[in-house]
Amino acid sequence: MTLRLRKFFLICTVTASMPLAGAMAEGDATLGKRQFAPCSACHTVDKGGPNKVGPNLHGIIGRAAGLREDFAYSPALKASGVVWTDENLRAWIKKPMAFIKGTKMPFAGYASEAIQDNIIAYLKETTQ
């Protein structure tokens, strides 16, 4: 399957799942900030903040993955065609290496849906 065709199917999948995103639990941004703390070892969230081992996440919601010019992403992430929607963030937070095979992010993930909701709420509140 060509990269163009894979991206097309991914976009179709994201588009088809968008109505579900509104039905997600809202999460608690205050708890999410605390639960994001281990992530802050590698990521910043402030506008204009620096990249660390991972990229700055400001403006991540709705952005295509792996396209910031000021960060060296893995080839897998650059070619993924992923757009950071609630559902895609959830899958990434749950298990990054399973969501995008070949990523270089060495994080096992958070299995708890409540923690996922909280971190997504925090990112939405903080990175817009």
Legacy VTK file of the C-alpha trace (Angstrom):
# vtk DataFile Version 3.0
C-alpha trace
ASCII
DATASET POLYDATA
POINTS 128 float
0.000 0.000 0.000
1.438 3.372 -0.950
2.056 6.089 1.589
-0.547 8.276 -0.133
-3.179 5.532 0.177
-2.316 4.918 3.850
-2.684 8.639 4.582
-6.056 8.648 2.788
-7.312 5.740 4.917
-6.009 7.420 8.067
-7.813 10.655 7.226
-11.009 8.687 6.554
-10.627 6.909 9.895
-10.040 10.165 11.776
-12.985 11.825 10.063
-15.266 8.888 10.815
-14.291 8.957 14.499
-14.786 12.688 15.018
-18.409 12.454 16.239
-17.187 10.103 18.945
-14.690 12.650 20.223
-17.486 14.884 21.512
-18.908 11.998 23.518
-15.668 11.464 25.445
-15.472 12.199 29.130
-14.183 15.698 29.751
-11.389 14.852 32.158
-9.957 17.006 34.924
-7.255 19.406 33.683
-5.982 20.033 37.226
-5.365 16.324 37.777
-4.077 16.097 34.221
-1.387 18.664 34.981
-0.088 16.489 37.831
-0.404 13.331 35.732
1.472 15.049 32.882
4.410 15.765 35.232
6.442 12.705 34.100
5.883 13.847 30.487
7.386 17.240 31.318
10.774 15.596 31.685
10.773 15.453 27.859
8.089 17.965 26.754
7.249 21.609 27.376
3.770 23.035 26.777
4.272 26.815 26.888
3.974 28.921 23.750
7.505 29.479 22.499
8.835 26.937 24.981
11.902 24.930 24.064
12.012 21.423 22.728
13.595 18.915 25.049
14.120 15.248 24.237
10.559 15.515 22.873
8.993 18.452 21.048
7.207 21.392 22.625
3.490 20.523 22.619
1.988 24.008 22.417
-0.655 24.039 19.670
-0.719 20.234 19.408
-4.521 19.893 19.214
-5.484 19.627 15.548
-1.864 19.676 14.340
-0.399 17.018 12.065
2.133 14.802 13.828
5.828 15.003 13.079
5.805 18.219 11.068
7.389 20.852 13.331
10.494 21.995 11.530
12.436 22.622 14.730
12.388 19.004 15.957
13.949 15.792 14.627
11.036 13.326 14.594
11.358 9.632 13.829
10.673 8.700 10.201
7.653 6.702 11.420
6.065 9.726 13.097
6.814 12.012 10.118
5.170 9.546 7.729
2.230 8.665 9.981
-0.281 11.169 8.611
-1.749 11.408 12.127
-3.590 14.556 13.180
-3.734 15.086 16.944
-7.446 14.688 17.692
-8.782 13.550 21.069
-8.935 9.957 19.856
-5.408 9.987 18.451
-4.029 11.625 21.584
-5.797 8.957 23.629
-4.226 6.165 21.563
-0.798 7.820 21.827
-1.040 8.388 25.590
-2.262 4.813 26.043
0.622 3.171 24.172
2.728 5.308 21.819
4.798 2.491 20.337
1.681 0.488 19.456
-0.131 3.494 17.981
2.740 4.506 15.680
5.078 1.592 15.154
8.663 2.740 14.804
8.311 5.852 16.934
11.309 6.623 19.093
9.296 7.768 22.120
10.356 5.459 24.954
7.199 5.706 27.076
5.087 2.683 27.998
1.895 4.744 28.232
-1.034 5.166 30.609
-3.637 2.389 30.409
-6.150 4.264 32.594
-8.839 6.020 30.535
-9.345 8.493 33.386
-5.674 9.521 33.243
-5.882 9.762 29.451
-8.969 12.018 29.768
-7.212 14.187 32.342
-4.046 14.636 30.289
-6.066 15.447 27.164
-8.081 18.013 29.169
-4.826 19.521 30.462
-3.328 19.702 26.975
-6.485 21.305 25.593
-6.487 23.904 28.369
-2.759 24.610 28.313
-1.627 24.353 24.717
-4.267 26.332 22.797
LINES 1 129
128 0 1 2 3 4 5 6 7 8 9 10 11 12 13 14 15 16 17 18 19 20 21 22 23 24 25 26 27 28 29 30 31 32 33 34 35 36 37 38 39 40 41 42 43 44 45 46 47 48 49 50 51 52 53 54 55 56 57 58 59 60 61 62 63 64 65 66 67 68 69 70 71 72 73 74 75 76 77 78 79 80 81 82 83 84 85 86 87 88 89 90 91 92 93 94 95 96 97 98 99 100 101 102 103 104 105 106 107 108 109 110 111 112 113 114 115 116 117 118 119 120 121 122 123 124 125 126 127
